[in-house]
Amino acid sequence: MILAKTFATKFTRQLFIISLLANAQAGAAQLDVSKFNDTEVQMLDQSKPDSNGKTFVAGTILNAPVSKVCATLQAYEDYPSFMPNTTRAKAARQPDESALVDFTLNLPLGKVKKYRLKMIPKAGPGTCYLSWKLQPWEGLKQEETIADTAGYWDLSTLAGNPNKTIVKYQVFTDPGPVPMGLGWIVDSMSKDSIPKMMDALRNKLR
């Protein structure tokens, strides 16, 4: 009975994540690509009222070719240089070209979170797609990690300009139990950090 309940819970959570990703991709499609520019970030809140987490989609244009942006995003150990709150990233490359990356976040009020992601890259002519999903990290207590996260980077060459990249970004983050009055921490891990991340990445690629 316990095993059956555990399996059902995991299966339900997987369906939930698949649904979130599908909805986020639909949201990304609703972003007006014609209005993307290389100084601002478009954002949409795709969060569900009954969800503990937050889902955001964002888009912009970066002044660098897809190959350079893609390589930068796959230099996982260098994420602290442009990813807000990230103080450490340790990557273990896998034979299938994916990577298991252990992240450490330093959040306001001395909060520290650790989590492990599986990063899965797919590249083609003038395109790059990098998705991620949470992986088990044995030994971490609930308060030391997050409940869930998933998302992707979707890169493509700007028509007529191979030196510019259209960026579509999606992230779902569920930090887990949040103490009363500290709900803003959820936004600091997603909504507030996305424009800062894009600006830092924009500067890094100059």
N, C-alpha and C positions, 0 to 999 in steps of 0.2 A: 504493500500500500504506500509506504514512504517513497520507494523508488518510483512508483507510478506518479505520485504527486510531484516529485522532483523533475521527472521527465516532462510532465505536463507544463510545469512552470517554465522550464527552459524553452520548450517548444512555443509556448505563448509569447515569451519574450522575443524569440527569433522572429515570429510573425509580426510583432509590434515594430521591431527595428526595420524589417523589410517594408512595412507600411510607411514608416517615417521616411525612409530613403526615397520611396516612390513619390510620396507627397512633396518632399523637398525638391526632387528633380522636376516635378511639375511646377513648383514655385520658381525654380531657376529658369524654366522656360518662359515664365511670365515676366522676368526681368527684361526691360527694354534695352536690348543690346545696342540699338541705334543711338541710345543716349549715353552709353558707356564713354568715359573719357579717361585721360591719363593723370587726372588730379583728384578725382572724387571716387567714392565708393557708393554704389547702389546697394540698399539692403531691404529685405523683406522679412518680417517676423512670421514664421510658419508654425509657431508653437500651438499645441492643442490645449484647450482649457482643462482637460482631464489628465494631462500629462505632468509628471513631476519635473520633467526636463524642459529645455528650451531648444527650438529649432530655428535657425536663421539661414537664409541664402543671401549671397552677396555677389556683386560683379564689378569689374573695373577693367582698365586697360593698362598694361605695363609696358614700358619702353625698353623691351628686350625680346629677342627671338624666343620662340617656344622652347628650343633646345636648352637655352641658358636658364630660363625659368624652371624648366623641368629638372635640370641638374641641381639647381639650388635647392629645390624642394626635396630632393632625394639625398642631400647632404645632411642627414638627420642630426648628426652630432652638433651641427652648427645652428640648430633651431633657436637656441637662446639668444642669438644675435638679432632675431626679428620677431620671435613669438613672445608676446607679452606674458609676464609671470613665469616663463619657463627658465629655470636656472640650470637644468642638466638634462641631457638626452644621450642615452647610450644605446647603440644599435648593434644588433646581431643579424648579419646578412644571411639569408636562407638560399638553398640551392635553386629554388624556383624564382629567384630575383625579388621575392618579397623580403621584408625585414621585420624583426621584432624589436621595437624601440621602447625603452624604459624612460619615462618622463618624470621629472620632479618639478612641481610648481610651488612657488612661494606666493601666497595670496595675502591680502591685507589682514591686519590684526594677528600676524604671526601664523596664519594657517598654512600648513604644508600638505600637499597632496601628491601622491605617486600613483602612476598607472602605466600599463603596458599596452601598446597598440601593435596590431599587425598592419603594416603598410604594404599595399599592393599596387605596383605601377603597371601601366599599360601605355605604350607609346606607338605612334604611327607617324606617317608623313605630315608634318605640320600640326600634330596633336599630341597631347599628353594627358593621361588620366591617372590620378593617384588617390586611391581610396584607403580608408582605415576603419578598423573596428577594434573594440576592446578585447583584450585577452586576459586569461587568469594570471595572477601574480601571487603565488603562494607566499604566505608569511605576513601579508599586509592585513592589518585590522581594518574594519569597516570605516572608522573615522580617519584612516590614513590614506584612503583611496576614494575613487568616485564610483557611482553605481553603473554608469554606462556612458559611452560616447561612440559616435560613428559619423562618417562624412566623406567628403571628397573634394579634390581640386580637379577642375576640368579646363584644360588649356587648349586654345586653338589660335592659329595665325590670323591676324587681322587682314581681311581682304585688301589686296593691293599694297600691303606693307609688311613684308616678311620680318621686319625688325620690331614689330609690335605684337603683343599677345593679348587676346581676349581671355579674361579670367572669370570663371564661374566657381564659386566656393559655397559649400554647404556644410553645416555642422549641427549635430544634435548632442547636447550635453545634459546629463542628469548627474548632479554632484552627490546625490544621496541625501540622507537626513541633514537638514540645515537648521541650526539653532534659531529660536524665535528672534525676529528682528534682524536677522542676517541674510535675508533673502536676496539682497543686492549682490551677494557673492556669486550667485548664479549668473547674473548679468556680467559681472567682472570677468567670468570665464568664457563668455561668448559674445553677447551683444556689444559690450563696451570695448572688448579687445580686438574685434574684427577690423574696424577702421585703423586702429593703431598698428595692427599686424600688416595690413596692406601698405600703409605709409612706410613702415620700416623696411618691408620687402622692396618697395619702389626705390627707396634710397640705396638699398644694398645692391641693386642691379645697375645703378648708374655707373 
